[in-house]
Amino acid sequence: MQLSRKPGLVLSLFVLLCCALIVTLGVVDVELESGAHFGLGLPAQVPLLFAAVFAAAVGLSWLRCSWVDLERGICNAIQVSIQAILILVLVGCLVGCWIQSGVVATMIYYGLGVMSPRFFYCASLLISVVVALATGCCWTTTSTVGVALIGISAGLGLPLPVTAGFVISGAYFGDKLSPLSDTTNLAPAVSGSNLFDHVGAMMWTTLPTLLITLVISLFMGSSAQGSDGGRILLIQDMMRAEFSISFWAFIPPLIILVMAFFKVPAIPGIVAGILGGIVLSLANGSSAHDTLMVLFSGYEPAHLGQFAAADTPEAISKMTQAFRSIFLAGSPALSVDPEVFSSIGHLLTQLFTRGGMTSMLETICLIAVALSLGGILEVCGFLDVILEALMRHVRSVFGMVASVLASAFLSNVFLSEQYLSIIVPGRMFRRAFEERSWNGRRLAPTMLSRSLEDSGTMTSVLVPWNTCGVYVSSVLGVATLDYLPYCFMNWLNPLVALAMTWAGVAILWQKDASENESAASAPSLTGQVVGTSL
């Protein structure tokens, strides 16, 4: 596409700031001391739509680009997310059938029996790390063990946003370092490095950040106040009344882990997990109609709602008599405070009322609108102009790395897609990394690929309208801005990368000419770690 006019830096900054202002005023709803409200508190889809309209109007009127080109840019941007949309639909089915079949309830049931509030945050972090490393997918991790850990957290009486933050931290660490991850393969492909050099380079910034996050999880866990044993037993009793709890329920998650081990792509792996949940539901006595209907409309608890409505001793007695085999003699359910009984019923009803294709429609709508804005900004060249202006002022290695980190984060904010936050800055900065030299040396491509992941991958889940932020918040049932402060791994990683670069630690350089001649058979340049003052 040829623009009649190329946007200038002032216009590009103006458009991005206006779009940011439109989205901010539309999404936030802050009550001031005077009683007035700042912001409209709208769903993110609405302000994003108006931001896209504004950016398109500038492109049509000032840059003289045609609507056909803008529409093509929108469609191309949305096309990038087609796989993500398919995964969203399938995850909705997965969550629904896993809840109905008792998979999620079983993991929560046994987790409540072995988890200690003191070490729960640390355990959530490490479990998510292991699963994400094995599967190579933070989305799969959050939608499976993440959902279960959120349920356990609710049962232990721990704050859900904190648990969500440590689950996300572990999931993104594992996703970032797993050779099976799409972004881990995408970043070196864009920057010109190779996969295993890229993973090795990321160790320098990612492992220290994980250790810091691990220490924080232990510190926060040491002061955590969990529920008493009676409350946990009551939660387990209520789940047994609603779901079939058995070790057979661990088979569907095991299917996904096995398929991930054999490097089966995400979509077939999720489908296999859905089929496993369907078979388990049928084996538990559910009808074929109910089992398949859950895939579309999600699961609605049958008995938990009755427990939520039992707010008197007489109602509790009636409930416990109806489920005499579940609420055993001596169970705290027989003498529990009606308010506690009802509140736990409400908690579990909210936790298990989810899933199905329809639960993802709002998320898919948000992705489509956000990527439409990103496509318009890309077609009009606003981001390219800003990135080019940044490069003219880069005078040091620290400035180069800081520019990549900032550009990847801004791409997450304005393009709303993790892949684009790697592709767009990677494409822009690759030439600079290949041409710029400091004291006769050039930075290795792994410095670019590492920086793209330190910011592009890690900060995507922190933006409420980014596809990753939308997905994780919808799956875990915790708002993005609520869990953001506790995603220590995600927002500390770029800061650690900046600090190490400023200190001259783990700077990766290309081999010099003599080394390249002696290693001419090597398929790519391998970065060397050199401490240097900037």
Sequence and secondary structure as in RCSB ss.txt:
>XXXX:A:sequence
MQLSRKPGLVLSLFVLLCCALIVTLGVVDVELESGAHFGLGLPAQVPLLFAAVFAAAVGLSWLRCSWVDLERGIC
NAIQVSIQAILILVLVGCLVGCWIQSGVVATMIYYGLGVMSPRFFYCASLLISVVVALATGCCWTTTSTVGVALI
GISAGLGLPLPVTAGFVISGAYFGDKLSPLSDTTNLAPAVSGSNLFDHVGAMMWTTLPTLLITLVISLFMGSSAQ
GSDGGRILLIQDMMRAEFSISFWAFIPPLIILVMAFFKVPAIPGIVAGILGGIVLSLANGSSAHDTLMVLFSGYE
PAHLGQFAAADTPEAISKMTQAFRSIFLAGSPALSVDPEVFSSIGHLLTQLFTRGGMTSMLETICLIAVALSLGG
ILEVCGFLDVILEALMRHVRSVFGMVASVLASAFLSNVFLSEQYLSIIVPGRMFRRAFEERSWNGRRLAPTMLSR
SLEDSGTMTSVLVPWNTCGVYVSSVLGVATLDYLPYCFMNWLNPLVALAMTWAGVAILWQKDASENESAASAPSL
TGQVVGTSL
>XXXX:A:secstr
   SS   HHHHHHHHHHHHHHHHHHH  EE TTS EES    THHHHHHHHHHHHHHHHHTS   HHHHHHHHH
HHHHHTHHHHHHHHHHHHHHHHHHHHTHHHHHHHHHHHH  HHHHHHHHHHHHHHHHHHHS HHHHIIIIIHHHH
HHHHHHT  HHHHHHHHHHHHHHHHHH TT HHHHHHHHHHT  HHHHHHHHHHHHHHHHHHHHHHHHHHHHT  
   HHHHHHHHHHHHHHS   GGGGHHHHHHHHHHHTT  HHHHHHHHHHHHHHHHHHTT  HHHHHHHHHH B 
 SSHHHHHH  SHHHHHHHHHHTTTTS TT GGGT  HHHHHHHHHHHHHHHSB SGGGGHHHHHHHHHHHHHHH
HHHHHTHHHHHHHHHHHT  SHHHHHHHHHHHHHHHHHHT  HHHHHHHHHHHHHHHHHH  BTTB B HHHHHH
HHIIIIITSGGGSTTSHHHHHHHHHHT  HHHHGGG HHHHHHHHHHHHHHHTT SEEE   HHHHHHTTT SS 
  EEE    
